Amino acid sequence: MAAALTIPTIVAAYDARVTTRSVQSGKDRNAVYQEFLDPYGSQPMRRIFIARTGSGPLPAPPGISKLPESGEAIVSPKLGEILGANPGARGLVPGRVIGTIAPAGLGGPEELYAYIGTSPASLNQAAPLGHFGAPYARHELLEPSTLDILRFTLGCIVLLPLVIFLAVCARLSGESRARRLAALRLVGLSVKDTLRVNAGESVVAAFVGAVIGLIGYLGVNEVMARIGLPGLRWYPADGRPEGATIVLCLLGCPALAWVVGQFSARRAAQSPISVRRTGESRPPKKYGTWLLVPGLGIIGGYCGMSAIGRDPSGGSASAVLVPGAVLMTGAGLAFGLAPITSWLSRRLASASNSLPLSLAMRRTEVDPGSALRVVTGLVLLVFGASLTQGVLIELDQISRRTSPVQEYGLPISELSPHQRTQLTALEGVRSHGLTAQSWVDTLEEDLPSVQGLVATCAQLAVFTRSTADCVDGKVLRIEDPGFLSDEDARPGAGFPFLLSDGRKLLVSVPRDAVTVHAYDPSEFAGPSLLIPPSLLPRGTQLAGARFVLASSSDPATVRSVLDGIGGVAPTASVEPVGIVIDSLAQLTVIRSLLVVGMVLGLVIGVSAFVVSVADRAMERRGQVAALVLLGARASTLRVVQVVQVLLPLAVGLGGAVVAGWLAESSYLITGGGAVHWDWEGLPLLFACALGVMLAAALASVPMVRRHVDPEHIRRD
């Protein structure tokens, strides 16, 4: 609970420091500033250039004592490490580094940030320096809407299973404990006092567990803050729980244990005879199952509308209906397991001729509540995993281009021939090419010009959806049905292209054309001429051209290529076509936090399973001992135990896979993205469900022992 509640606190602490150091324009005539945001590899790098225009005092941002003078720079520790390890990156921070920024002026330890002193003449879009600190959040680690999605998803995959886990632990009805409470009731203790005894034991255990949990979390936070997550590192103080979190953990867990404890011992307090002697239990209530009706009805309705071709995305209603339907479906899966399992067990037991299956089904029929305790955590884990897949797909669509090709444009003037060779050899880079505008004598007149593309047919095919009639070694006119034709590119017209050595290359527009279907946006969407690389004189390039690389659009590949570009040409201006570096960094953070949430949910689900299976084995000791005396073999008892666990688990996981996939699809449909149906993620859900069932079956086998204890059977 502490980890789940502290994740938003870490994000808020990051945003608070970034907001307090935000530079604001003003009327101060003592200095001007200009802010630059550039990618360094796959990380955003922010630089603030400060130029003095007067002799008056200047405000100092958090983390430094004073702003640097011209020729000086103050950088973040991480940027300082990069400058020290990579001499080629010195051009990013002109001037002498005189200090580092303290944590108060940085969002996190990995942030790339610098204050650089310069002259007013070197800034072309400078603004008067006002003060530092904004009245509202700026440059957030996560967008507010994205943070809301993260909170909701963490609530589904962590807090909801956590509540179920606490309820499971508080409702453990081990035979010895239930019989002891019933004995207290029979010797004269009142119903109220019996319930108080049970609740008191639960409260003390929950409080001790909460204290141990908080101490453990504090230690884990100190370690993880220094190790970090992909895309996110934080200061240890940011991850320490706030007072409200500590109060909620130390008081909320015992309070929940007390409330549940009032109900867990009610049978022993109100009907002690049925506990001391084997009594018939009541059938499970079916009220919780009805939550599935509105939940599945809403998400199924959205899926049905999409299936018939109608787009229900947009509108404020879906922002409320879909999360509400997801919560109702999850709660319905948890509360509906017991009645559904009881009904199914009764049918299977009456139709089965197998002794192990009959024993298992009859036991599950008379006590389906134990099945609820055993498998609920794992069922909700699989349900939450499907929802997490949908969140990642939706954020992935928002943060990157939907085409399968990702392009990176760099000014060729900022690259040496050796650097160009290294860039084309980067892992993940599939092709490269040049784009350049034809040379015009003067910009004062509206002279015709065309854009040329220097590439082979094979290179062109990588950058576009399709090509037709392409011939290597000759100039071709480019035709794209998806874009307006260039009126200046008439066959027979000649256009000069300026070379890097000052000479000009005259290219005539031919009649022969290559037909392409370019992606949008793309550096290759718009050029009118395809120029073969062999036409350029050896050792020259087109002046003012852009060097364009292509890779797949997979986020991991994009980050890898951007990091490679940053290592080869750290000072070159990189434009990842169609994506924003901030969005890519946000997607990395979201992935990391959701992985943490899934790990927490896995720990909670497995813990609930282990505790419940152990408790169930304690409950069945008397029955196992009686079956052993009747001649039941060890293999029969183990099969009974495994089947008792697998039946409700199979029912729950089957419902979780179906309901989770529908919930994920409804989320994607209402999100308005290009992907509505996550067919690729469905096999993964089935694989997870089968893995969970296999692990549960193996874990259930050691819970059966054939030791005969007279104490367990003397009453029977």
C-alpha positions in Angstrom: 0.0 0.0 0.0 2.8 2.4 0.8 4.5 1.8 -2.5 1.2 2.2 -4.5 0.3 5.4 -2.6 3.8 6.9 -2.9 4.2 6.6 -6.7 1.9 9.7 -7.3 3.9 11.5 -4.5 7.2 10.9 -6.4 5.6 12.4 -9.5 4.2 15.3 -7.6 7.6 16.1 -6.0 9.3 16.1 -9.4 6.7 18.4 -10.8 6.9 20.8 -7.8 10.6 21.3 -8.2 10.4 21.7 -12.0 7.6 24.3 -11.5 9.6 26.4 -8.9 12.6 26.7 -11.3 10.5 27.6 -14.4 11.9 30.8 -15.9 9.3 33.5 -16.5 9.5 36.6 -18.7 9.3 40.0 -17.1 10.3 43.7 -17.5 13.8 43.4 -16.0 16.4 45.1 -18.2 19.4 43.5 -16.5 19.2 40.2 -18.4 17.6 38.4 -21.3 17.2 34.6 -21.7 16.3 32.0 -24.3 15.3 28.4 -23.5 16.2 25.4 -25.7 14.7 21.9 -25.5 16.6 19.3 -27.5 16.9 15.6 -27.5 20.2 14.1 -26.3 19.7 10.5 -27.4 16.3 9.5 -26.2 16.4 11.9 -23.2 15.1 15.5 -23.3 17.8 18.1 -22.5 16.8 21.6 -21.4 19.3 24.6 -21.6 18.7 28.1 -20.4 21.0 30.7 -21.9 21.3 33.9 -19.8 22.8 37.1 -21.2 23.4 40.2 -19.0 22.2 43.6 -20.4 22.6 45.6 -17.2 24.5 45.8 -13.9 21.7 45.1 -11.5 21.2 42.0 -9.4 19.6 38.9 -11.1 17.3 36.4 -9.5 18.7 33.0 -8.7 16.7 29.8 -9.5 16.5 27.0 -6.9 19.6 24.8 -6.8 22.2 27.5 -7.5 23.4 30.5 -5.6 23.7 32.8 -8.7 23.3 32.7 -12.4 26.5 32.2 -14.5 28.3 35.1 -16.2 29.1 35.1 -19.9 31.4 32.2 -20.8 30.3 30.2 -17.7 27.9 27.3 -17.2 26.2 25.5 -14.4 25.0 22.0 -15.2 23.1 19.1 -13.6 25.2 16.3 -12.2 24.1 13.9 -15.0 24.9 16.4 -17.7 28.3 17.0 -16.1 29.0 13.2 -16.3 28.2 13.2 -20.0 30.4 16.2 -20.7 33.3 14.6 -18.8 32.9 11.2 -20.5 32.2 12.5 -24.0 34.4 15.3 -25.2 32.3 15.6 -28.4 29.4 16.8 -26.3 31.2 19.9 -25.1 29.6 21.8 -27.9 26.2 21.4 -26.1 27.4 23.6 -23.2 29.7 26.4 -24.5 31.8 27.9 -21.7 33.5 26.8 -18.6 31.5 24.6 -16.1 31.8 26.3 -12.7 29.4 24.2 -10.7 26.5 21.8 -10.5 22.8 22.3 -9.8 21.6 21.1 -6.4 18.6 18.7 -6.1 16.3 21.6 -5.2 16.6 22.8 -8.8 16.2 19.5 -10.6 13.3 17.2 -11.1 15.4 14.1 -10.6 19.0 12.8 -10.5 19.0 11.8 -14.2 17.7 15.2 -15.6 19.8 17.0 -18.3 19.7 20.7 -17.4 22.0 23.6 -17.7 22.2 27.4 -17.1 24.6 28.9 -19.6 26.0 32.5 -19.6 26.3 34.1 -23.0 26.2 37.5 -24.8 23.0 39.2 -25.9 24.2 39.2 -29.6 24.3 35.3 -29.6 20.5 35.0 -28.8 18.1 35.6 -31.7 14.8 35.1 -29.8 15.7 36.4 -26.4 13.1 37.6 -23.8 13.5 39.8 -20.8 14.3 37.8 -17.7 11.6 38.1 -15.0 11.7 35.6 -12.2 11.8 31.9 -11.5 8.8 29.9 -10.5 5.4 29.5 -12.1 2.0 29.7 -10.4 0.9 26.5 -12.1 2.6 23.2 -13.1 4.9 23.4 -16.2 7.0 20.7 -17.9 5.3 18.0 -15.8 6.9 14.5 -15.7 3.5 13.2 -16.8 0.6 15.0 -18.4 -2.3 15.4 -16.0 -4.6 13.2 -18.1 -1.9 10.6 -18.3 -1.4 10.8 -14.5 -5.1 10.2 -14.0 -5.0 7.1 -16.2 -2.0 5.9 -14.2 -3.8 6.4 -10.9 -6.8 4.5 -12.1 -4.8 1.6 -13.5 -2.7 1.3 -10.4 -5.9 1.3 -8.3 -7.2 -1.6 -10.4 -4.0 -3.7 -10.5 -2.7 -2.9 -7.0 -5.2 -1.4 -4.6 -8.2 -3.5 -5.6 -6.2 -6.8 -5.2 -4.8 -5.4 -1.9 -8.3 -4.9 -0.5 -9.2 -8.4 -1.5 -5.9 -9.7 0.1 -6.6 -7.9 3.4 -10.1 -9.2 3.4 -8.8 -12.7 2.7 -6.3 -12.5 5.6 -8.9 -11.1 8.0 -11.4 -13.8 7.0 -9.1 -16.8 7.5 -11.3 -19.3 9.2 -8.9 -21.9 10.2 -10.6 -24.8 12.0 -8.6 -24.3 15.2 -9.5 -20.7 15.4 -13.2 -21.1 14.6 -13.4 -23.9 17.2 -11.7 -21.9 19.8 -14.1 -18.9 19.3 -17.0 -21.3 19.4 -15.7 -22.8 22.7 -15.5 -19.3 24.2 -19.0 -18.7 23.1 -20.2 -22.0 24.7 -18.6 -21.3 28.0 -20.6 -18.1 28.4 -18.9 -15.3 26.4 -21.4 -13.0 24.7 -21.7 -12.7 21.0 -20.4 -9.2 21.1 -17.4 -10.1 23.2 -16.6 -13.1 21.0 -16.5 -10.9 18.0 -14.3 -8.4 19.8 -11.8 -11.1 20.7 -11.6 -12.1 17.0 -11.4 -8.5 15.8 -8.8 -7.7 18.4 -6.5 -10.4 17.3 -6.9 -9.3 13.7 -6.3 -5.7 14.5 -3.1 -6.4 16.5 -1.8 -8.7 13.7 -2.7 -6.1 11.0 -1.0 -3.3 12.9 2.2 -5.3 13.5 2.2 -6.2 9.8 1.7 -2.6 8.8 4.6 -1.4 10.9 6.8 -4.2 9.4 5.6 -3.3 5.9 6.4 0.4 6.3 9.9 -0.3 7.6 10.5 -2.7 4.7 9.2 -0.1 2.2 11.6 2.5 3.6 14.5 0.2 3.0 13.4 -0.7 -0.5 12.9 3.0 -1.3 16.4 3.9 -0.3 17.8 1.1 -2.6 15.5 1.6 -5.6 15.9 5.4 -5.5 19.6 4.9 -6.2 19.1 2.1 -8.8 16.1 3.8 -10.5 13.6 2.5 -13.1 13.9 2.9 -16.9 13.1 6.5 -17.5 12.7 7.5 -13.9 15.0 8.0 -11.0 14.1 9.9 -7.9 15.6 11.3 -4.7 15.2 9.0 -1.7 13.3 11.8 0.1 10.7 11.9 -2.6 9.8 8.2 -2.1 9.5 8.4 1.7 5.8 8.2 2.6 4.0 11.3 3.7 2.1 11.6 7.0 -1.2 10.8 5.3 0.2 7.6 3.8 1.6 6.5 7.1 -1.7 7.2 8.9 -3.6 5.3 6.2 -1.3 2.3 6.4 -1.1 2.2 10.2 -4.8 2.9 10.8 -6.5 1.9 7.6 -5.2 -1.7 7.6 -6.2 -2.4 11.2 -9.5 -0.7 10.6 -10.3 -2.9 7.6 -9.2 -5.9 9.6 -11.5 -4.9 12.4 -14.5 -4.5 10.1 -13.9 -7.8 8.3 -13.2 -9.5 11.6 -16.7 -8.6 12.8 -18.1 -10.7 10.0 -15.5 -13.5 9.8 -16.3 -14.9 13.3 -20.1 -14.3 13.2 -20.9 -18.0 12.4 -18.7 -19.2 15.4 -20.3 -16.6 17.7 -23.9 -17.1 16.6 -24.0 -20.8 16.0 -21.1 -22.4 18.0 -22.7 -25.9 17.9 -22.4 -26.0 14.1 -18.7 -25.2 14.4 -17.9 -27.6 17.1 -19.8 -30.3 15.2 -19.9 -30.5 11.4 -22.9 -28.4 10.3 -24.3 -27.6 7.0 -23.2 -24.2 5.6 -25.4 -21.8 3.9 -25.3 -21.4 0.1 -23.3 -18.3 -1.1 -25.2 -15.2 -1.7 -25.6 -14.2 -5.4 -25.9 -10.4 -4.9 -22.3 -9.7 -6.0 -22.7 -11.6 -9.2 -25.2 -9.1 -10.5 -22.5 -6.5 -10.7 -21.3 -8.3 -13.8 -24.6 -7.4 -15.6 -24.1 -3.6 -15.8 -20.3 -3.9 -16.1 -20.3 -6.4 -19.0 -23.3 -4.6 -20.5 -21.5 -1.3 -20.8 -18.2 -2.6 -22.1 -20.0 -5.1 -24.3 -22.1 -2.3 -25.7 -19.1 -0.2 -26.7 -17.4 -3.3 -28.3 -20.7 -4.1 -30.2 -20.9 -0.5 -31.5 -17.4 -0.7 -32.8 -18.0 -4.2 -34.4 -20.9 -2.8 -36.4 -18.8 0.1 -37.7 -19.9 2.9 -35.4 -17.3 4.9 -33.5 -18.5 5.7 -30.0 -15.2 7.5 -29.0 -15.3 11.0 -27.7 -17.9 12.6 -25.3 -17.8 12.9 -21.6 -20.1 10.0 -20.9 -17.5 7.3 -21.8 -14.9 8.9 -19.4 -17.3 7.9 -16.6 -19.0 4.8 -17.9 -15.9 2.9 -18.9 -14.0 3.2 -15.6 -17.2 2.5 -13.7 -17.9 -0.6 -15.8 -14.3 -1.8 -15.3 -14.7 -1.5 -11.5 -18.1 -3.2 -11.5 -16.8 -6.0 -13.7 -13.8 -6.6 -11.5 -15.9 -6.6 -8.3 -18.4 -9.0 -10.0 -15.6 -11.4 -10.9 -14.5 -11.5 -7.3 -17.9 -11.8 -5.7 -19.4 -14.0 -8.4 -16.8 -16.8 -8.0 -18.4 -18.4 -5.0 -22.0 -18.9 -6.3 -20.9 -19.8 -9.8 -18.4 -22.3 -8.5 -21.0 -23.8 -6.1 -23.5 -24.3 -9.0 -20.9 -25.8 -11.3 -19.5 -28.1 -8.6 -23.0 -29.5 -7.9 -23.6 -30.2 -11.6 -20.2 -31.9 -12.0 -20.5 -34.0 -8.8 -23.9 -35.4 -9.9 -22.6 -36.3 -13.3 -19.1 -37.7 -12.3 -18.2 -41.3 -11.7 -14.7 -40.5 -10.6 -14.0 -40.7 -6.8 -11.4 -37.8 -6.7 -13.6 -35.6 -8.8 -16.7 -36.3 -6.8 -14.9 -35.7 -3.5 -13.4 -32.4 -4.8 -16.7 -31.2 -6.2 -18.8 -32.0 -3.1 -16.3 -30.2 -0.9 -16.3 -27.2 -3.2 -20.1 -27.3 -3.3 -20.5 -27.1 0.5 -17.8 -24.5 1.0 -17.4 -22.3 -2.1 -16.2 -19.4 0.1 -12.9 -21.0 0.5 -12.5 -21.0 -3.3 -13.2 -17.3 -3.3 -10.4 -16.7 -0.8 -7.9 -18.9 -2.8 -8.2 -17.6 -6.3 -9.6 -14.1 -6.2 -6.2 -12.4 -6.0 -4.9 -14.3 -9.1 -8.1 -13.7 -11.1 -8.0 -10.0 -10.5 -4.3 -10.0 -11.4 -5.0 -11.4 -14.9 -8.0 -9.0 -15.3 -5.7 -6.1 -14.4 -3.0 -7.3 -16.8 -5.4 -7.1 -19.7 -6.4 -3.5 -18.7 -2.7 -2.6 -18.4 -2.1 -3.8 -22.0 -4.9 -1.5 -23.2 -3.4 1.5 -21.3 0.0 0.9 -22.8 -1.4 0.5 -26.3 -3.4 3.7 -26.1 -0.4 5.7 -24.7 1.8 4.2 -27.4 -0.6 5.4 -30.1 -0.6 8.9 -28.6 3.2 9.1 -28.2 4.4 7.9 -31.5 3.5 7.8 -35.2 1.3 5.0 -36.4 3.4 4.1 -39.4 5.8 1.2 -39.2 8.8 3.4 -40.1 10.4 6.0 -37.9 12.6 8.7 -39.5 15.3 10.9 -38.0 16.4 14.1 -39.8 19.8 15.7 -39.1 21.4 18.7 -40.9 24.2 17.3 -43.0 26.3 20.4 -42.3 26.5 19.2 -38.6 27.9 15.8 -39.5 31.3 14.7 -40.7 31.7 11.9 -43.3 32.9 9.6 -40.6 29.9 10.4 -38.4 27.5 9.7 -41.4 29.2 6.3 -41.8 28.8 5.5 -38.1 25.1 6.6 -38.1 24.2 4.3 -41.0 25.8 1.4 -39.2 23.8 1.9 -36.0 21.8 -1.1 -34.7 18.2 -0.7 -35.8 18.9 1.7 -38.7 17.5 0.2 -41.9 18.1 2.8 -44.5 19.3 6.4 -45.1 18.9 9.1 -47.7 19.3 12.9 -48.3 16.7 15.6 -49.0 17.6 19.0 -50.3 16.0 22.1 -51.9 17.3 23.3 -55.2 19.5 26.4 -55.3 18.0 29.8 -56.1 20.0 32.9 -56.9 18.0 35.3 -54.7 15.2 34.9 -52.2 13.6 38.3 -53.1 11.9 36.8 -56.2 9.5 33.9 -56.2 11.7 31.7 -58.4 10.7 28.1 -59.1 12.5 25.4 -57.1 12.0 21.7 -56.3 13.0 19.4 -53.6 15.3 16.5 -54.4 15.8 13.2 -52.8 19.1 11.4 -53.0 18.6 7.6 -52.6 18.6 4.3 -54.4 15.5 2.4 -55.2 16.1 0.0 -52.3 16.5 2.9 -49.9 13.4 4.6 -51.2 11.4 1.4 -50.7 12.2 1.4 -47.0 11.0 5.0 -46.4 7.7 4.5 -48.3 4.6 2.2 -48.3 5.2 1.2 -51.9 7.2 2.1 -55.0 6.6 1.3 -58.7 8.7 1.8 -61.9 11.9 2.7 -60.0 15.1 2.4 -61.9 18.6 2.8 -60.3 21.2 5.1 -61.8 18.9 7.7 -63.4 17.0 10.8 -62.4 13.3 10.1 -62.0 10.3 12.4 -61.4 8.4 11.4 -58.2 4.7 11.0 -58.3 2.6 10.4 -55.1 -1.2 10.1 -55.5 -1.6 11.1 -51.9 0.0 14.6 -52.4 -0.5 17.4 -54.8 1.9 17.4 -57.8 4.6 20.0 -57.9 3.8 22.4 -60.8 7.4 23.6 -61.0 8.6 20.1 -61.7 7.7 20.1 -65.4 9.6 17.6 -67.7 12.5 19.4 -69.3 12.9 22.1 -66.7 16.4 22.3 -65.1 17.2 23.0 -61.5 20.6 23.6 -59.9 21.6 22.0 -56.6 24.4 23.6 -54.6 27.2 21.1 -53.7 29.3 21.2 -50.6 32.4 22.4 -52.5 30.6 25.4 -54.0 29.9 23.9 -57.4 26.4 23.4 -58.7 24.8 20.2 -60.0 22.2 20.8 -62.7 19.4 18.3 -62.7 16.8 18.2 -65.5 13.3 16.9 -64.8 12.8 13.8 -66.8 9.5 12.4 -68.3 10.1 9.0 -66.6 8.6 8.9 -63.1 8.6 6.6 -60.1 5.2 6.2 -58.3 5.4 6.1 -54.5 3.0 6.1 -51.6 4.7 8.0 -48.8 3.9 8.0 -45.1 2.5 11.1 -43.5 4.4 12.8 -41.9 7.7 11.9 -43.6 10.8 13.6 -44.9 10.2 11.7 -48.1 6.7 13.1 -48.6 7.0 16.1 -50.9 10.2 15.7 -52.9 9.8 16.0 -56.7 13.0 14.4 -58.0 14.7 11.2 -57.2 18.5 11.7 -57.7 20.8 8.6 -57.7 23.7 8.9 -55.3 26.1 8.0 -58.2 25.3 11.4 -59.8 27.0 13.3 -57.0 30.7 13.9 -57.5 32.9 11.8 -55.3 33.6 13.5 -51.9 30.8 16.0 -52.2 27.3 16.3 -50.8 24.4 18.6 -51.4 24.8 21.8 -49.4 21.9 22.5 -46.9 20.7 18.9 -47.2 19.2 16.8 -44.4 20.6 13.4 -43.6 17.6 11.1 -42.9 17.7 7.7 -41.2 15.0 5.1 -41.0 14.2 2.4 -38.4 11.2 0.5 -37.2 8.8 2.5 -35.1 8.9 0.2 -32.1 9.5 2.4 -29.0 12.5 0.3 -27.9 14.1 0.6 -31.3 13.5 4.3 -31.4 15.1 4.8 -28.1 18.1 2.7 -29.1 18.6 4.6 -32.3 18.3 8.0 -30.6 20.8 6.9 -28.0 23.1 5.8 -30.8 22.8 9.1 -32.6 23.5 11.0 -29.3 26.7 8.9 -28.9 27.9 9.5 -32.5 26.9 13.1 -33.0 26.0 14.6 -29.6 25.8 18.2 -30.9 23.8 17.6 -34.0 20.1 18.7 -34.0 18.0 15.6 -34.3 14.3 15.7 -35.4 12.5 12.4 -34.8 9.8 12.8 -37.5 6.2 12.5 -36.1 7.1 12.1 -32.4 7.9 14.3 -29.5 10.8 13.4 -27.2 8.9 14.5 -24.1 6.1 12.1 -25.1 8.6 9.3 -25.7 10.1 9.9 -22.2 6.7 9.9 -20.7 5.8 6.6 -22.3 9.0 5.1 -20.8 8.0 6.4 -17.3 4.5 5.1 -17.7 5.8 1.6 -18.7 8.1 1.5 -15.7 5.4 2.5 -13.2 2.9 0.1 -14.7 5.5 -2.7 -14.5 6.0 -1.8 -10.8 2.3 -2.0 -10.3 2.1 -5.4 -12.0 4.9 -6.7 -9.8 3.1 -5.4 -6.7 -0.1 -7.0 -7.9 1.7 -10.2 -8.6 3.2 -10.2 -5.1 -0.3 -9.5 -3.6 -2.0 -12.2 -5.7 0.5 -14.8 -4.9 0.6 -13.9 -1.2 -3.2 -14.2 -1.1 -3.0 -17.6 -2.8 -0.3 -19.0 -0.6 -2.0 -17.8 2.6 -5.4 -19.1 1.5 -4.1 -22.5 0.4 -2.3 -23.0 3.7 -5.4 -22.0 5.6 -7.5 -24.3 3.5 -5.1 -27.2 4.2 -5.5 -26.4 8.0 -9.3 -26.5 7.6 -9.2 -29.9 5.9 -6.9 -31.7 8.3 -9.8 -33.5 10.0 -11.4 -34.5 6.7 -8.1 -35.7 5.3 -7.4 -37.8 8.4 -10.9 -39.4 8.1 -10.4 -40.2 4.5 -7.0 -41.8 5.2 -8.6 -44.0 7.8 -11.3 -45.0 5.3 -8.5 -46.1 2.9 -8.0 -43.2 0.6 -4.7 -43.2 -1.2 -2.2 -40.3 -1.2 -2.6 -39.8 -4.9 -6.4 -39.5 -4.5 -6.1 -36.9 -1.8 -3.6 -34.9 -3.9 -5.8 -35.0 -6.9 -8.8 -33.9 -4.8 -6.7 -31.0 -3.5 -5.5 -29.9 -6.9 -9.0 -30.1 -8.5 -10.5 -28.1 -5.7 -8.1 -25.3 -6.5 -8.1 -25.6 -10.3 -11.9 -25.6 -10.8 -12.6 -22.1 -9.3 -9.4 -20.9 -10.7 -10.3 -22.0 -14.2 -13.7 -20.4 -13.9 -12.3 -17.2 -12.6 -9.4 -17.0 -15.0 -11.7 -17.8 -18.0 -14.0 -15.0 -16.9 -11.0 -12.7 -16.3 -9.5 -13.2 -19.7 -12.9 -12.6 -21.5 -14.0 -9.7 -19.4 -10.5 -8.2 -19.3 -10.1 -8.3 -23.0 -13.6 -6.7 -23.5 -12.7 -4.1 -20.9 -9.4 -3.4 -22.7 -11.2 -3.2 -26.1 -13.8 -0.8 -24.7 -11.0 1.4 -23.4 -9.2 1.4 -26.7 -12.5 2.1 -28.6 -13.5 5.1 -26.5 -9.9 6.4 -26.6 -10.3 7.1 -30.3 -7.0 5.5 -31.4 -6.3 3.5 -34.5 -6.2 0.2 -32.6 -9.5 -1.1 -31.2 -9.0 -4.8 -30.8 -5.8 -6.1 -29.2 -5.6 -9.5 -30.9 -1.9 -9.7 -30.4 -2.3 -9.4 -26.6 -5.0 -12.2 -26.3 -2.5 -15.1 -26.6 -0.4 -13.5 -23.9 -3.4 -13.4 -21.6 -4.2 -17.1 -22.2 -0.5 -17.9 -21.6 -0.6 -16.0 -18.3 -3.8 -17.8 -17.3 -2.3 -21.2 -18.1 0.9 -20.3 -16.2 -1.1 -19.3 -13.2 -3.1 -22.5 -13.2 0.1 -24.6 -13.5 1.8 -22.8 -10.7 -1.4 -23.1 -8.5 -1.6 -26.9 -9.2 2.0 -27.4 -8.2 1.6 -25.3 -5.1 -1.4 -27.2 -4.0 0.2 -30.6 -3.9 2.4 -30.2 -0.8 -0.6 -29.0 1.2 -1.9 -32.5 1.7 -0.4 -34.7 4.3 -1.4 -38.3 5.2 -0.5 -38.0 8.9 -3.4 -39.2 11.1 -4.0 -37.1 14.2 -6.7 -38.5 16.5 -7.5 -34.9 17.6 -8.7 -34.1 14.1 -11.2 -37.0 13.9 -12.3 -37.8 17.5 -15.3 -35.4 17.3 -16.3 -36.8 13.9 
